[in-house]
């Protein structure tokens, strides 16, 4: 791609990012006392020990609460907000510098509402969020990655265990702005054993955006908390039906193979598909274990960066975004 074409794309992207805040708005956060605290169930597994706690605002609205994925039929899938569930899996990857473990946590919500005031570009059903914690060979947490299950709103937060030499150049040390949200630039464990601290994630109502992240005591919540259970990520491929059979959360054939059933995003398709060259833009999907498994999980809106930003190959994905693990 020549410089002129790339320049045109950058101008289109800049114009869109200027228009987008006017469409969605960014309301001020409510006091923490008004949020519901979801604390992962205890356990000795790595997945239990490092599972993040969630803080959910406006939890009275059922679409703001993380829930269990249910199947009424193979084509009718929904999220039950009265049964909080976090789907989790442990994966490994290797780079030239070492061996790493990813702890994947996937949560889903009934929907992003589709009204007109406020107007949410990402309105749609069965939406979700990934929280991924990367550990080194010693089990120390190095990097927190959050991204919606459509591949959008990607954010990285390193921990104090991650050497500055492997971080992207130009990163600040205080706070960072990620698509309008103000997040920490680092999670400081301050020489505290990692198992004594738990990552806390505050979610913006309606859109389920990550709006803040911090560390707190792993055992003593600051206010009463609801338990959120950890279920195997593969359970999403075997949702029980009333007839005793099972069905998948994901489409298994056709042009939408690997995408979450019911996860259409008509507004994103209308306003974004033509300039991103992605007809399925914004649709939530399965995250494969390698580049031969499932749809491309691209995290860049640039059409020429589909493969380079594909999160299925986590080592290459990190390299694309400037991380030198």
C-alpha positions in Angstrom: 0.0 0.0 0.0 1.4 3.4 -1.0 1.7 6.4 1.3 -1.1 8.2 -0.4 -3.6 5.4 0.1 -2.5 4.9 3.7 -2.9 8.7 4.3 -6.5 8.5 3.0 -7.3 5.7 5.4 -5.9 7.7 8.3 -8.0 10.7 7.5 -11.2 8.5 7.3 -10.3 6.9 10.7 -9.7 10.3 12.3 -13.0 11.6 11.0 -14.8 8.6 12.4 -13.2 8.9 15.8 -14.2 12.6 15.9 -17.8 11.7 15.1 -18.1 8.6 17.4 -18.0 10.4 20.8 -21.0 12.5 19.7 -22.9 9.2 19.0 -22.2 7.4 22.2 -21.4 9.9 24.9 -19.3 9.2 28.0 -21.3 9.8 31.2 -19.5 10.3 34.4 -19.1 7.2 36.6 -21.5 6.7 39.5 -20.1 6.4 43.1 -18.6 2.9 43.8 -21.3 2.3 46.5 -23.9 2.1 43.7 -22.1 -0.7 41.8 -22.6 -4.4 42.3 -19.4 -6.3 43.1 -18.9 -9.7 41.5 -16.2 -11.8 43.3 -15.0 -15.0 41.6 -15.5 -18.3 43.4 -12.4 -19.4 45.4 -10.2 -22.2 44.4 -6.6 -23.4 44.1 -6.3 -23.4 40.3 -4.5 -20.6 38.6 -7.7 -19.6 36.9 -9.4 -19.2 40.3 -6.5 -17.4 42.0 -6.1 -14.8 39.3 -9.7 -14.4 38.2 -10.7 -10.7 38.1 -13.5 -9.2 40.2 -16.1 -7.1 38.4 -17.8 -3.9 39.4 -21.1 -3.4 37.5 -23.0 -0.1 37.6 -26.7 0.2 37.0 -27.0 -3.5 37.8 -30.8 -3.2 38.1 -30.9 -3.2 34.3 -30.6 -6.9 33.3 -28.3 -6.1 30.3 -25.6 -4.8 32.6 -25.2 -8.0 34.5 -22.8 -10.7 33.3 -24.7 -14.0 32.9 -24.8 -17.6 31.8 -25.3 -18.4 28.2 -28.5 -20.4 27.6 -29.9 -22.2 24.5 -33.7 -22.5 24.0 -33.0 -24.0 20.6 -30.0 -24.2 18.3 -30.9 -20.9 16.8 -32.2 -19.1 19.9 -29.3 -18.2 22.3 -29.5 -15.7 25.1 -27.7 -14.6 28.3 -29.3 -15.2 31.7 -28.3 -12.2 33.8 -29.6 -13.8 37.0 -26.8 -16.5 36.9 -23.4 -14.8 36.9 -20.8 -16.8 35.1 -17.3 -16.2 33.9 -16.0 -18.7 31.2 -12.3 -19.4 31.7 -9.5 -21.3 30.1 -5.7 -21.6 30.4 -3.5 -21.4 27.3 0.2 -21.3 26.6 2.3 -19.6 24.1 6.0 -19.2 23.4 8.2 -16.4 22.0 12.0 -16.2 21.5 12.2 -14.8 25.0 10.4 -17.5 26.9 7.3 -19.5 27.7 4.1 -17.8 28.9 0.6 -18.7 30.2 -2.5 -16.8 29.3 -5.5 -17.0 31.7 -8.5 -16.2 29.6 -11.8 -15.0 31.1 -14.8 -14.4 29.0 -18.1 -12.8 30.2 -21.2 -12.1 28.3 -24.2 -9.8 28.6 -27.7 -9.8 27.3 -27.2 -6.8 25.0 -26.0 -3.3 24.4 -29.3 -1.5 24.2 -30.4 -0.1 20.9 -32.3 3.1 21.7 -31.6 6.5 20.3 -30.9 8.6 23.4 -28.2 7.7 24.2 -27.3 6.2 20.8 -24.9 3.3 21.0 -23.1 2.3 17.8 -22.4 -1.2 19.2 -26.1 -2.0 19.9 -26.7 -5.7 19.6 -27.3 -9.0 21.4 -25.1 -11.5 23.3 -22.2 -9.1 23.6 -19.1 -10.0 25.6 -15.7 -9.1 27.1 -12.4 -10.8 27.3 -10.0 -10.3 30.2 -6.6 -12.0 29.6 -3.8 -12.1 32.1 -0.4 -13.2 30.9 1.9 -15.0 33.3 5.6 -15.7 33.0 7.2 -19.1 33.5 7.4 -18.4 37.3 3.7 -17.6 37.5 4.1 -13.9 37.9 1.5 -11.7 36.2 3.0 -9.5 33.5 0.3 -8.0 31.3 -3.4 -7.5 31.4 -5.2 -7.4 28.1 -8.9 -6.4 27.8 -10.9 -6.5 24.6 -14.5 -7.0 23.7 -15.3 -10.3 22.1 -15.7 -8.6 18.7 -12.1 -7.6 18.9 -12.8 -3.9 19.6 -11.7 -1.5 22.4 -8.4 -3.2 23.0 -6.4 -2.1 26.1 -3.1 -3.2 27.6 -2.1 -2.7 31.2 1.4 -4.0 32.2 2.1 -4.9 35.8 5.2 -3.9 37.9 6.7 -7.3 37.1 7.1 -6.5 33.4 10.4 -5.0 32.5 10.3 -1.5 30.9 12.6 -2.8 28.1 9.8 -4.9 26.6 7.1 -2.3 26.7 6.2 -0.2 23.7 8.1 3.1 23.4 6.4 6.3 24.5 4.1 4.8 27.1 3.4 7.0 30.1 3.7 5.9 33.7 0.5 7.4 35.2 -2.7 7.0 33.3 -3.6 6.2 29.7 -6.6 7.1 27.6 -8.1 4.2 25.7 -11.0 5.1 23.3 -12.1 7.7 25.7 -11.7 5.7 28.9 -9.1 6.7 31.5 -7.1 3.6 32.6 -4.0 3.0 34.7 -0.7 2.8 32.8 0.5 0.1 35.2 -0.7 -2.2 38.0 1.7 -2.0 40.8 2.0 -5.1 43.0 4.4 -3.2 45.3 6.3 -6.3 46.3 3.1 -8.0 47.4 2.7 -11.7 46.6 0.4 -11.7 43.5 -1.9 -14.3 45.1 -2.7 -11.8 47.8 -4.0 -9.2 45.3 -6.9 -9.5 42.9 -7.5 -7.4 39.8 -10.6 -5.3 40.0 -12.4 -4.2 36.8 -15.1 -1.5 36.7 -17.5 -1.7 33.8 -19.4 1.1 32.2 -23.1 0.5 32.1 -24.9 -0.2 28.8 -21.7 -0.5 26.7 -19.7 -2.8 29.2 -16.5 -0.8 28.4 -13.7 -1.2 30.9 -13.6 2.1 32.7 -11.1 1.5 35.5 -8.7 -1.2 36.7 -7.0 -1.6 40.1 -5.6 -4.1 42.6 -7.3 -4.9 45.9 -7.1 -7.6 48.6 -7.8 -11.0 47.2 -9.8 -12.2 50.2 -11.4 -9.1 51.7 -13.9 -7.3 49.5 -14.4 -3.6 50.2 -18.2 -4.1 50.2 -20.6 -7.1 50.0 -20.1 -9.1 46.9 -22.0 -11.6 44.8 -20.2 -14.8 43.7 -19.5 -15.3 40.0 -18.8 -18.9 39.1 -16.0 -20.0 36.8 -17.1 -22.4 34.0 -14.9 -24.0 31.3 -14.7 -21.9 28.2 -15.5 -25.0 26.1 -18.9 -25.1 27.8 -19.9 -22.5 25.2 -19.6 -25.1 22.5 -21.9 -27.5 24.3 -24.9 -25.6 25.6 -27.6 -28.1 26.8 -30.9 -28.2 25.1 -34.2 -29.5 26.6 -34.1 -32.6 24.4 -30.9 -33.7 25.9 -28.7 -32.7 23.0 -26.3 -29.7 22.9 -25.7 -26.8 20.6 -22.9 -24.3 20.2 -22.8 -20.6 21.1 -21.1 -20.0 17.8 -22.4 -20.5 14.2 -20.8 -23.7 12.8 -21.3 -23.2 9.1 -21.8 -20.5 6.4 -20.3 -17.0 6.2 -20.8 -16.4 9.9 -19.1 -19.6 11.1 -17.4 -19.0 14.4 -19.4 -15.9 15.2 -21.7 -15.7 18.2 -25.3 -16.6 17.4 -27.5 -13.5 17.4 -24.6 -11.1 17.6 -25.6 -8.8 14.7 -24.5 -5.2 14.9 -26.6 -3.4 12.3 -25.3 0.1 13.2 -21.7 -0.8 13.1 -22.3 -2.6 9.7 -24.0 0.6 8.3 -21.4 3.1 9.5 -18.2 1.1 9.6 -18.2 -2.0 7.3 -17.6 0.1 4.1 -14.4 1.8 5.2 -13.0 -1.1 7.3 -13.8 -3.6 4.5 -15.3 -5.9 7.1 -18.9 -6.9 6.6 -19.0 -8.6 10.0 -17.5 -5.7 11.9 -18.5 -5.6 15.5 -19.9 -9.1 15.6 -18.7 -11.1 18.6 -16.8 -14.3 17.8 -14.9 -17.4 19.0 -11.3 -16.9 19.9 -9.4 -19.8 18.3 -6.4 -21.5 19.8 -4.3 -20.9 16.6 -4.7 -19.4 13.2 -6.3 -22.6 11.8 -9.1 -22.4 14.5 -12.1 -20.2 14.0 -12.5 -16.8 12.3 -9.7 -14.2 12.3 -9.8 -12.3 15.6 -8.4 -9.0 14.3 -8.0 -6.1 16.8 -7.0 -3.4 14.3 -9.5 -1.5 12.2 -6.9 -1.2 9.4 -7.8 -3.7 6.7 -4.2 -4.5 5.9 -3.5 -5.4 9.5 -6.0 -8.3 9.8 -3.4 -11.0 10.2 -0.8 -9.1 12.1 -3.3 -8.0 14.8 -5.0 -11.5 15.0 -5.2 -12.4 18.7 -5.3 -16.2 17.9 -1.5 -16.0 17.4 -0.9 -14.2 20.7 2.9 -13.9 20.3 2.5 -12.2 16.9 -0.4 -10.1 18.2 1.8 -8.7 21.0 4.6 -8.0 18.6 2.2 -6.1 16.3 1.1 -3.8 19.2 4.7 -3.2 20.3 5.1 -5.6 23.2 8.5 -7.4 23.4 7.6 -10.4 25.5 
